[in-house]
Amino acid sequence: MDFDDLDIATLRRRSGEKWNTYPDDILPAWVADMDFLPCGPIRELLRQRIEIGDIGYPDDASYVELREAYVERAEQRYGWRIDVDRVVPLTDVVQGIYGALLTLTDPGDGAVVQPPIYPPFLHAVPESRREMILNPLAEVDGRYEIDLDDLQRRIGPRTRMLLFCNPQNPTGRAFSRGELEALAEVVLRYDLLVCSDEIHADLVLSGASHVPFSSLSPEISERTITLTSATKAFNIAGLRCAVAHFGSAELQQRYATIPEHYRGGLGSFGLAATVVAWRSGQPWLDEVLAYLERNRALVESFAEARLPGVRHRAPQATYLAWLDCRDLQLDGSPYEHFLRRARVALSDGAAFGAVGEGFVRLNFATSHSILEEILHRMASALA
Ligand SMILES: Cc1ncc(COP(=O)(O)O)c(C=O)c1O
Protein backbone atom coordinates (compact mmCIF):
# COMPACT_ATOMS: atom_id res chain seq x y z
CA MET A 1 0.00 0.00 0.00
CA ASP A 2 1.20 3.49 -0.78
CA PHE A 3 1.13 5.38 2.50
CA ASP A 4 2.41 8.52 0.75
CA ASP A 5 -0.80 8.67 -1.21
CA LEU A 6 -2.93 10.75 1.15
CA ASP A 7 -4.92 13.66 -0.09
CA ILE A 8 -5.98 16.31 2.40
CA ALA A 9 -9.26 17.10 0.62
CA THR A 10 -10.22 13.41 0.81
CA LEU A 11 -9.17 13.16 4.47
CA ARG A 12 -11.41 16.12 5.24
CA ARG A 13 -14.40 14.24 3.81
CA ARG A 14 -14.07 11.65 6.58
CA SER A 15 -16.71 11.89 9.31
CA GLY A 16 -14.43 10.98 12.22
CA GLU A 17 -13.36 13.44 14.89
CA LYS A 18 -9.73 13.70 13.82
CA TRP A 19 -10.46 15.63 10.64
CA ASN A 20 -13.71 17.23 11.79
CA THR A 21 -13.10 18.92 15.08
CA TYR A 22 -11.11 21.89 13.79
CA PRO A 23 -11.62 24.35 10.91
CA ASP A 24 -10.23 23.49 7.48
CA ASP A 25 -7.08 25.58 7.72
CA ILE A 26 -5.88 23.53 10.69
CA LEU A 27 -3.93 20.30 10.24
CA PRO A 28 -4.94 17.69 12.83
CA ALA A 29 -2.20 15.71 14.60
CA TRP A 30 -4.07 14.92 17.80
CA VAL A 31 -6.40 11.94 18.46
CA ALA A 32 -4.78 8.51 18.01
CA ASP A 33 -6.20 7.52 14.63
CA MET A 34 -3.86 6.94 11.69
CA ASP A 35 -4.58 8.61 8.36
CA PHE A 36 -3.84 5.42 6.39
CA LEU A 37 -6.57 3.23 4.89
CA PRO A 38 -7.05 -0.03 6.77
CA CYS A 39 -5.47 -3.17 5.30
CA GLY A 40 -6.91 -4.77 2.15
CA PRO A 41 -8.46 -7.81 3.89
CA ILE A 42 -10.48 -5.55 6.23
CA ARG A 43 -11.70 -3.33 3.42
CA GLU A 44 -12.62 -6.37 1.33
CA LEU A 45 -14.48 -8.00 4.22
CA LEU A 46 -16.55 -4.89 4.95
CA ARG A 47 -17.27 -4.34 1.26
CA GLN A 48 -18.55 -7.91 0.85
CA ARG A 49 -20.74 -7.70 3.93
CA ILE A 50 -22.35 -4.46 2.84
CA GLU A 51 -22.95 -5.86 -0.64
CA ILE A 52 -25.11 -8.71 0.68
CA GLY A 53 -26.72 -6.69 3.47
CA ASP A 54 -24.85 -8.64 6.13
CA ILE A 55 -25.41 -6.13 8.93
CA GLY A 56 -27.65 -8.14 11.26
CA TYR A 57 -26.91 -9.38 14.76
CA PRO A 58 -23.62 -11.29 14.92
CA ASP A 59 -23.97 -15.00 15.72
CA ASP A 60 -22.38 -16.69 18.75
CA ALA A 61 -19.64 -18.15 16.54
CA SER A 62 -18.38 -14.61 15.77
CA TYR A 63 -17.66 -14.07 19.45
CA VAL A 64 -15.94 -17.44 19.76
CA GLU A 65 -13.81 -16.64 16.70
CA LEU A 66 -12.73 -13.33 18.20
CA ARG A 67 -11.58 -15.04 21.38
CA GLU A 68 -9.77 -17.76 19.44
CA ALA A 69 -8.06 -15.25 17.17
CA TYR A 70 -6.75 -13.40 20.22
CA VAL A 71 -5.39 -16.60 21.77
CA GLU A 72 -3.58 -17.42 18.50
CA ARG A 73 -2.13 -13.93 18.23
CA ALA A 74 -0.96 -13.81 21.85
CA GLU A 75 1.04 -16.97 21.25
CA GLN A 76 2.35 -16.06 17.80
CA ARG A 77 3.40 -12.49 18.57
CA TYR A 78 4.37 -12.73 22.23
CA GLY A 79 4.86 -16.42 22.99
CA TRP A 80 2.12 -16.00 25.57
CA ARG A 81 -0.09 -19.08 25.91
CA ILE A 82 -3.54 -18.34 27.27
CA ASP A 83 -6.82 -20.17 27.71
CA VAL A 84 -9.66 -19.16 25.41
CA ASP A 85 -12.10 -19.50 28.31
CA ARG A 86 -10.34 -16.62 30.10
CA VAL A 87 -10.87 -14.23 27.14
CA VAL A 88 -13.92 -11.94 27.25
CA PRO A 89 -15.06 -9.63 24.43
CA LEU A 90 -15.51 -5.93 25.28
CA THR A 91 -16.85 -3.04 23.27
CA ASP A 92 -13.68 -1.10 23.98
CA VAL A 93 -10.59 -1.01 26.15
CA VAL A 94 -11.71 1.91 28.30
CA GLN A 95 -14.85 -0.04 29.16
CA GLY A 96 -12.52 -2.69 30.56
CA ILE A 97 -10.70 -0.15 32.74
CA TYR A 98 -13.97 1.03 34.28
CA GLY A 99 -15.26 -2.54 34.60
CA ALA A 100 -12.09 -3.66 36.38
CA LEU A 101 -12.29 -0.78 38.86
CA LEU A 102 -16.00 -1.30 39.54
CA THR A 103 -15.90 -5.07 40.02
CA LEU A 104 -12.42 -5.83 41.35
CA THR A 105 -12.16 -3.00 43.89
CA ASP A 106 -14.60 -1.48 46.40
CA PRO A 107 -15.67 2.16 46.76
CA GLY A 108 -12.96 4.05 48.61
CA ASP A 109 -10.21 1.60 47.62
CA GLY A 110 -7.10 3.11 46.09
CA ALA A 111 -6.00 2.68 42.47
CA VAL A 112 -2.56 3.71 41.24
CA VAL A 113 -2.24 5.74 38.03
CA GLN A 114 1.09 6.69 36.46
CA PRO A 115 0.93 10.06 34.67
CA PRO A 116 1.56 11.42 32.15
CA ILE A 117 -1.09 9.02 30.89
CA TYR A 118 -3.95 8.55 28.45
CA PRO A 119 -6.65 10.81 29.97
CA PRO A 120 -9.41 8.21 30.62
CA PHE A 121 -7.16 6.60 33.26
CA LEU A 122 -7.34 9.86 35.20
CA HIS A 123 -11.11 10.08 34.87
CA ALA A 124 -11.91 6.43 35.57
CA VAL A 125 -10.72 6.41 39.17
CA PRO A 126 -12.69 9.37 40.59
CA GLU A 127 -15.71 8.54 38.41
CA SER A 128 -15.70 5.04 39.92
CA ARG A 129 -15.48 6.59 43.42
CA ARG A 130 -12.07 5.11 44.08
CA GLU A 131 -9.15 7.03 45.51
CA MET A 132 -6.60 7.99 42.89
CA ILE A 133 -3.00 7.42 43.88
CA LEU A 134 -0.70 9.25 41.51
CA ASN A 135 2.69 7.68 40.90
CA PRO A 136 4.17 9.84 38.12
CA LEU A 137 6.72 8.31 35.78
CA ALA A 138 10.19 9.63 36.56
CA GLU A 139 12.21 11.42 33.91
CA VAL A 140 15.68 9.93 34.01
CA ASP A 141 18.09 11.43 31.45
CA GLY A 142 15.15 12.35 29.23
CA ARG A 143 13.63 8.86 29.43
CA TYR A 144 10.51 8.00 31.39
CA GLU A 145 10.79 5.22 33.95
CA ILE A 146 8.51 3.68 36.54
CA ASP A 147 9.31 5.21 39.93
CA LEU A 148 9.18 2.17 42.20
CA ASP A 149 10.39 4.00 45.33
CA ASP A 150 7.66 6.58 44.98
CA LEU A 151 5.12 3.83 44.29
CA GLN A 152 6.00 1.99 47.48
CA ARG A 153 5.79 5.17 49.52
CA ARG A 154 2.31 5.90 48.19
CA ILE A 155 0.76 2.47 48.59
CA GLY A 156 -1.57 2.46 51.61
CA PRO A 157 -3.67 -0.19 53.36
CA ARG A 158 -6.55 0.28 50.90
CA THR A 159 -4.51 0.40 47.71
CA ARG A 160 -5.88 -2.49 45.63
CA MET A 161 -5.09 -1.95 41.98
CA LEU A 162 -2.50 -0.64 39.58
CA LEU A 163 -3.86 0.75 36.31
CA PHE A 164 -0.90 0.11 34.05
CA CYS A 165 -0.31 1.25 30.48
CA ASN A 166 2.28 -0.64 28.43
CA PRO A 167 3.34 0.39 25.85
CA GLN A 168 2.76 3.74 27.41
CA ASN A 169 0.70 6.54 25.94
CA PRO A 170 1.85 9.37 25.67
CA THR A 171 5.55 8.73 26.41
CA GLY A 172 5.93 5.86 23.94
CA ARG A 173 7.82 3.73 26.44
CA ALA A 174 7.79 -0.04 25.85
CA PHE A 175 8.89 -1.26 29.25
CA SER A 176 11.62 -3.92 29.23
CA ARG A 177 11.24 -7.32 30.84
CA GLY A 178 13.60 -6.19 33.60
CA GLU A 179 11.49 -3.12 34.36
CA LEU A 180 8.31 -5.21 34.34
CA GLU A 181 9.84 -7.80 36.66
CA ALA A 182 10.84 -5.11 39.13
CA LEU A 183 7.30 -3.74 39.03
CA ALA A 184 5.92 -7.27 39.45
CA GLU A 185 7.91 -7.69 42.65
CA VAL A 186 6.23 -4.62 44.13
CA VAL A 187 2.83 -5.80 42.92
CA LEU A 188 3.31 -9.12 44.72
CA ARG A 189 4.79 -7.56 47.86
CA TYR A 190 1.80 -5.24 48.29
CA ASP A 191 -0.82 -7.70 47.03
CA LEU A 192 -2.06 -5.46 44.21
CA LEU A 193 -4.26 -6.37 41.27
CA VAL A 194 -3.13 -5.07 37.88
CA CYS A 195 -5.27 -3.84 35.02
CA SER A 196 -2.81 -3.73 32.11
CA ASP A 197 -3.84 -1.74 29.05
CA GLU A 198 -1.75 -3.16 26.19
CA ILE A 199 -3.65 -1.63 23.28
CA HIS A 200 -0.41 -0.32 21.71
CA ALA A 201 1.42 -3.69 21.94
CA ASP A 202 1.36 -4.26 18.17
CA LEU A 203 2.83 -0.80 17.59
CA VAL A 204 6.22 -1.46 19.14
CA LEU A 205 8.86 -0.15 16.74
CA SER A 206 12.26 -1.65 16.01
CA GLY A 207 14.67 -1.49 18.91
CA ALA A 208 12.13 -2.59 21.52
CA SER A 209 9.72 -5.45 22.15
CA HIS A 210 6.48 -6.07 23.98
CA VAL A 211 6.19 -8.35 27.00
CA PRO A 212 2.62 -8.92 28.24
CA PHE A 213 2.63 -8.14 31.95
CA SER A 214 0.48 -11.17 32.65
CA SER A 215 3.03 -13.44 30.97
CA LEU A 216 5.72 -12.74 33.59
CA SER A 217 4.73 -15.58 35.94
CA PRO A 218 1.68 -17.59 37.09
CA GLU A 219 1.52 -15.53 40.32
CA ILE A 220 1.39 -12.30 38.34
CA SER A 221 -1.08 -13.67 35.82
CA GLU A 222 -3.62 -14.64 38.44
CA ARG A 223 -3.83 -11.04 39.63
CA THR A 224 -3.79 -9.39 36.20
CA ILE A 225 -6.46 -8.42 33.72
CA THR A 226 -5.06 -7.55 30.28
CA LEU A 227 -6.95 -5.28 27.91
CA THR A 228 -6.24 -4.91 24.22
CA SER A 229 -7.73 -4.60 20.77
CA ALA A 230 -6.83 -4.41 17.09
CA THR A 231 -8.15 -0.88 16.83
CA LYS A 232 -4.90 1.10 17.25
CA ALA A 233 -2.50 -1.01 15.20
CA PHE A 234 -5.02 -1.73 12.43
CA ASN A 235 -6.66 1.68 12.47
CA ILE A 236 -10.26 0.66 13.03
CA ALA A 237 -11.11 2.54 16.23
CA GLY A 238 -14.62 3.42 15.03
CA LEU A 239 -15.55 -0.27 14.87
CA ARG A 240 -15.51 -0.63 18.69
CA CYS A 241 -14.21 -4.08 19.58
CA ALA A 242 -11.72 -5.18 22.25
CA VAL A 243 -10.87 -8.11 24.50
CA ALA A 244 -9.99 -8.70 28.13
CA HIS A 245 -7.90 -11.60 29.37
CA PHE A 246 -8.36 -12.62 32.99
CA GLY A 247 -5.50 -14.41 34.67
CA SER A 248 -7.87 -16.23 37.01
CA ALA A 249 -11.43 -17.54 36.99
CA GLU A 250 -12.07 -15.62 40.17
CA LEU A 251 -11.28 -12.22 38.62
CA GLN A 252 -13.35 -13.16 35.60
CA GLN A 253 -16.34 -14.13 37.74
CA ARG A 254 -16.17 -10.88 39.62
CA TYR A 255 -16.06 -8.95 36.34
CA ALA A 256 -19.07 -10.94 35.12
CA THR A 257 -21.19 -9.41 37.88
CA ILE A 258 -21.71 -6.54 35.41
CA PRO A 259 -24.67 -7.97 33.48
CA GLU A 260 -23.86 -8.86 29.90
CA HIS A 261 -26.60 -6.68 28.45
CA TYR A 262 -25.37 -3.71 30.45
CA ARG A 263 -21.90 -4.18 28.95
CA GLY A 264 -23.56 -4.22 25.53
CA GLY A 265 -23.16 -6.42 22.49
CA LEU A 266 -20.42 -5.86 19.93
CA GLY A 267 -20.93 -4.71 16.36
CA SER A 268 -20.60 -7.41 13.72
CA PHE A 269 -18.12 -5.30 11.72
CA GLY A 270 -15.85 -4.84 14.71
CA LEU A 271 -15.85 -8.54 15.55
CA ALA A 272 -15.11 -9.65 12.00
CA ALA A 273 -12.59 -6.93 11.20
CA THR A 274 -10.62 -7.69 14.36
CA VAL A 275 -10.39 -11.38 13.47
CA VAL A 276 -9.25 -10.55 9.93
CA ALA A 277 -6.75 -7.99 11.23
CA TRP A 278 -5.15 -10.42 13.64
CA ARG A 279 -5.14 -13.35 11.22
CA SER A 280 -4.38 -11.66 7.89
CA GLY A 281 -3.25 -8.10 8.58
CA GLN A 282 0.34 -8.60 9.67
CA PRO A 283 2.01 -8.00 6.25
CA TRP A 284 0.22 -4.64 6.09
CA LEU A 285 1.13 -3.85 9.70
CA ASP A 286 4.80 -4.63 9.00
CA GLU A 287 4.72 -2.04 6.21
CA VAL A 288 2.99 0.49 8.45
CA LEU A 289 5.58 0.00 11.18
CA ALA A 290 8.43 0.56 8.71
CA TYR A 291 6.72 3.74 7.52
CA LEU A 292 6.12 4.92 11.08
CA GLU A 293 9.78 4.35 11.87
CA ARG A 294 10.73 6.74 9.09
CA ASN A 295 8.25 9.29 10.42
CA ARG A 296 9.63 8.80 13.90
CA ALA A 297 13.12 9.56 12.58
CA LEU A 298 11.83 12.63 10.75
CA VAL A 299 10.21 14.03 13.91
CA GLU A 300 13.37 13.36 15.87
CA SER A 301 15.75 15.01 13.42
CA PHE A 302 13.40 17.90 12.72
CA ALA A 303 12.81 18.63 16.40
CA GLU A 304 16.53 18.63 17.00
CA ALA A 305 17.37 20.90 14.08
CA ARG A 306 14.34 23.13 13.68
CA LEU A 307 12.38 23.27 16.93
CA PRO A 308 14.82 24.93 19.33
CA GLY A 309 13.65 24.69 22.93
CA VAL A 310 11.55 21.58 22.25
CA ARG A 311 12.94 18.46 23.88
CA HIS A 312 12.01 15.07 22.54
CA ARG A 313 12.94 11.43 23.07
CA ALA A 314 11.79 9.24 20.18
CA PRO A 315 9.08 6.77 21.23
CA GLN A 316 9.82 3.04 21.35
CA ALA A 317 6.19 2.31 20.51
CA THR A 318 3.09 4.10 19.21
CA TYR A 319 2.98 6.81 16.55
CA LEU A 320 2.89 9.53 19.18
CA ALA A 321 5.69 11.99 19.89
CA TRP A 322 5.69 13.57 23.35
CA LEU A 323 7.24 16.99 22.98
CA ASP A 324 8.55 18.85 26.01
CA CYS A 325 8.00 22.56 25.34
CA ARG A 326 8.62 23.83 28.86
CA ASP A 327 11.87 25.57 27.88
CA LEU A 328 10.00 27.67 25.33
CA GLN A 329 8.51 29.69 28.22
CA LEU A 330 5.40 30.49 26.20
CA ASP A 331 2.71 32.73 27.66
CA GLY A 332 -0.08 30.17 27.25
CA SER A 333 0.08 26.42 26.73
CA PRO A 334 2.08 25.05 23.79
CA TYR A 335 -1.12 23.43 22.56
CA GLU A 336 -2.76 26.86 22.19
CA HIS A 337 0.40 28.36 20.75
CA PHE A 338 0.69 25.78 17.96
CA LEU A 339 -3.05 25.84 17.32
CA ARG A 340 -3.14 29.61 16.90
CA ARG A 341 0.25 30.32 15.34
CA ALA A 342 0.95 27.10 13.42
CA ARG A 343 -2.64 26.09 12.63
CA VAL A 344 -1.75 22.58 13.83
CA ALA A 345 -3.96 20.74 16.33
CA LEU A 346 -1.85 18.69 18.73
CA SER A 347 -3.01 17.04 21.97
CA ASP A 348 -2.63 19.27 25.03
CA GLY A 349 -0.15 17.68 27.42
CA ALA A 350 -2.13 18.97 30.42
CA ALA A 351 -4.90 16.46 29.60
CA PHE A 352 -2.44 13.67 30.48
CA GLY A 353 -2.11 14.88 34.07
CA ALA A 354 -0.55 17.94 35.74
CA VAL A 355 2.93 16.60 34.94
CA GLY A 356 2.01 16.97 31.26
CA GLU A 357 1.64 20.75 31.45
CA GLY A 358 4.05 22.37 29.02
CA PHE A 359 4.01 19.32 26.72
CA VAL A 360 2.15 18.49 23.53
CA ARG A 361 1.59 15.11 21.88
CA LEU A 362 2.03 14.89 18.13
CA ASN A 363 0.44 12.07 16.11
CA PHE A 364 2.83 11.24 13.24
CA ALA A 365 0.74 8.48 11.59
CA THR A 366 0.25 10.33 8.35
CA SER A 367 2.07 10.71 5.04
CA HIS A 368 5.60 12.12 5.01
CA SER A 369 4.39 15.18 3.15
CA ILE A 370 1.59 15.99 5.59
CA LEU A 371 3.97 15.38 8.49
CA GLU A 372 6.54 17.70 6.91
CA GLU A 373 3.89 20.38 6.52
CA ILE A 374 2.91 19.98 10.18
CA LEU A 375 6.52 20.23 11.32
CA HIS A 376 7.32 23.22 9.11
CA ARG A 377 4.27 25.05 10.41
CA MET A 378 5.41 24.34 13.95
CA ALA A 379 8.91 25.63 13.19
CA SER A 380 7.48 28.84 11.72
CA ALA A 381 5.36 29.32 14.84
CA LEU A 382 8.54 29.33 16.90
CA ALA A 383 10.55 31.55 14.59
C1 LIG B 1 -3.62 3.57 26.13
C2 LIG B 1 -4.95 3.60 25.47
N1 LIG B 1 -5.95 2.86 25.97
C3 LIG B 1 -7.17 2.86 25.39
C4 LIG B 1 -7.44 3.63 24.27
C5 LIG B 1 -8.81 3.66 23.69
O1 LIG B 1 -9.25 2.38 23.46
P1 LIG B 1 -10.78 2.12 23.18
O2 LIG B 1 -11.17 3.00 22.05
O3 LIG B 1 -10.82 0.67 22.84
O4 LIG B 1 -11.51 2.43 24.44
C6 LIG B 1 -6.42 4.41 23.72
C7 LIG B 1 -6.69 5.25 22.54
O5 LIG B 1 -5.88 5.97 22.06
C8 LIG B 1 -5.15 4.39 24.33
O6 LIG B 1 -4.14 5.12 23.85
PDBQT file of the ligand as one rigid body, heavy atoms in Angstrom, charges set to zero:
ROOT
HETATM    1  C1  LIG A 401      -3.623   3.568  26.135  1.00  0.00    +0.000 C 
HETATM    2  C2  LIG A 401      -4.953   3.603  25.474  1.00  0.00    +0.000 A 
HETATM    3  N1  LIG A 401      -5.953   2.864  25.968  1.00  0.00    +0.000 NA
HETATM    4  C3  LIG A 401      -7.175   2.861  25.392  1.00  0.00    +0.000 A 
HETATM    5  C4  LIG A 401      -7.440   3.632  24.274  1.00  0.00    +0.000 A 
HETATM    6  C5  LIG A 401      -8.809   3.655  23.693  1.00  0.00    +0.000 C 
HETATM    7  O1  LIG A 401      -9.255   2.378  23.464  1.00  0.00    +0.000 OA
HETATM    8  P1  LIG A 401     -10.783   2.122  23.177  1.00  0.00    +0.000 P 
HETATM    9  O2  LIG A 401     -11.172   2.999  22.051  1.00  0.00    +0.000 OA
HETATM   10  O3  LIG A 401     -10.822   0.666  22.836  1.00  0.00    +0.000 OA
HETATM   11  O4  LIG A 401     -11.511   2.427  24.442  1.00  0.00    +0.000 OA
HETATM   12  C6  LIG A 401      -6.418   4.409  23.717  1.00  0.00    +0.000 A 
HETATM   13  C7  LIG A 401      -6.687   5.253  22.544  1.00  0.00    +0.000 C 
HETATM   14  O5  LIG A 401      -5.877   5.973  22.063  1.00  0.00    +0.000 OA
HETATM   15  C8  LIG A 401      -5.149   4.395  24.329  1.00  0.00    +0.000 A 
HETATM   16  O6  LIG A 401      -4.136   5.117  23.852  1.00  0.00    +0.000 OA
ENDROOT
TORSDOF 0
